[in-house]
Amino acid sequence: MEKNQLLSLISLAKLKDQKAQTKLINAFWVDVFSFVMKKVQDENVADEITVSVFSKVLAKLEMYDPNFQFKTWVLTIAQNTVIDYWRKKARENEDAFDNFEGIKNQFARSPEELLISEEDQKQILAVIESLDSNYQDIIRLRFFEEKSIKEIAEELNLTVANTKVRIMRAKKVLAELLKDTEFND
């Protein structure tokens, strides 16, 4: 893609033009996915991280400096996202050992604790039900039925790229709504 064409696409994407955003994602998806795949060696994890990378790219387009290569900027975001993934994974492993007693005692929860978690689950499901039906379908298929992006694309008769964009947008909308919802701790 020529530099002028790319800069024009970036300008439209900054203005929240969904077609431009999709073209931008499609243009760099393979590069980012391949880069991430080399680092994590797991296709599902690489998919999730790549979706996260493009979510960050679209959210931070205003920060892009046209004096630098766009691909380099995107791959830097990918590198940082992979680093965050490995840090989080390391913390989860530490926590798993540190909180062994907590895990063991999880099965001995009080009725009140079980009720609270059920209430939280009902609140989350209510928030999901308030979403657009396309987002509901995507969330149901990806996170409740744990289907791959390819399976979702086939089931909804979408392209893989469009499916990835929809997952990213659905996660973003859901995260915003959940942030606004109060949960009892």
N, C-alpha and C positions, 0 to 999 in steps of 0.2 A: 504494500500500500504506500502510495506517495505521501510525503510529509504534509503537503497542503491538504490532501484528502483526509489524512489522519487528524490534523488540527481542526478541520471543519467538523469531523465526526465527534471529536472531543468537545467542541463548543456546543454542538447540539445536545450531546449527552449531559453536559453541565446544566442545560435548560430542562432536564428531565424528559427529553424526547426518548420514548421507550424503544423506538426502532433504532435510533442511533446507539443507545445503550446496548441493545442486543447485538448490533453489528460489531461494536467495539469488543464485547465479550467473545463473540464468535471468532473475531480476528486473532485474538490472543489466547483463546482457551487451550488449544493443543500445547502451546509453548509453556503455559503455566502448569497445566496438568502433568506434562512430561517432567518438568522441573521438580514438582512436588512428589511425583511418583518415585523419582530416583531417591528422594530423601526419606520417604516413609515406607516404601515397598508394600503398600496395601491399597488396592484400587478403591475400595469404599472410603477409606480415610482420605486418600488423595482427592476423591470427588468432593467430600465434605470441605476439605481445606481449600480446594480451588473455588468452590462456591463462596466460601468466606472471604477469600482474596478478592474476588470480583465485587463482593458487597462492599468491602473496604475501598476498593478502587473507585467505585461509583460514588461512595460517600465522601471521598477525599479528592475528587477531580479538581476542585478549586486550588488545591495545593500543588498540582502538577506544573512544573516549570518547562515550557516548550523549548528551552535551550538544551535540554537533555533528551535522550532517547526515551520514548514512552515505554517501550518494551523493557528497558533497563529499570525504569521506575516501577513498573508492574512486578517485575521479577524480584525487586528489592522488597516490595510489600509481601510477595510470596515467601521469600526467605525469612522475613520477620514472623510471618504467620506460622511457618513450619517450626521456627525456634520456640514460639509460644506454645505450640502443640506439644513439643517434646518436654518443655518445662512443666506444663500442666500434667502430662503423663507421669513425669518423675514425681511430682507432688502427690498425685493420686496413688502411686505405688508406695510412697512413704506413708501417706495417710492410711493406706490399707493395713500396713503393719502396725502403725501407731494406734489405730482405732480398732484393733482386733476385738477388744472387749466390747466396744460399741456394736460391732457387727454381730458378735455372739449374743448380745443382749437385745438385739433388734427384734428377736422373736418373742421376747418377753415384754412387749409394749403394753402399757395400760390401755384400757378401753378408751380413755380420753384422748390419748395420743393417736390411736387408730382412727377415732372419729375426726380428729383435726386433719389428718392426712387425707381422709376421704372427702372432707369438706374442700380442701385445697384442690383435690383432683376434680371435684364437681365444678369449682370455680374455673379451673383451666379449661375443662370441657365446654363450659358455658361461653367462655371467651372464644374458643375455637368455633363454636356454633354461630357466633355473631359475625364471623368472617364471611366474605364472598364465597360462594359455593365452589369456585375454582380453587381457592386457597384451602378450603376444607378438604377437598378431594386430594390435593397434593399432600397436605399434612397427614391425612389418614393413611394414604398409601406409603409415604416415606417413613413416618415415625411410628405408626401403630401397626401397620402390616409389614414394615421393614423391607419394602421392595427396593430393588436397585433402580437407579435412574433410568436405565434402559427398559426395565419392565414397566415402569410408570409411563414412559414415553409411548410404549406400545399400547398399553391399556387405555390411555387418554388420546391416542392417535395424534401425538405431538412429535416434533423433532426432539432429539436428545438435548440440543442446545436450548430450545424453548423450555423444555422440562427443567433444566438446570436453572434458568433464569426465574421460572415460576417458583421453584423451591426457595431460591434466594429471597425473592420478594415476599413469599408467604412467611418465611422465618422472620424477616425484618418486621412485617406488619404484626405478627404474633408477639414478637419480643416487645414492641412498643405498647401493645394492648396489655400484656402481662405486667409491664413496668408500671402501668397506670392502675392496675388492680391491686388492692390491698389483700395481703394474706396474713392469717393469724400465725405467729411464730410460737 
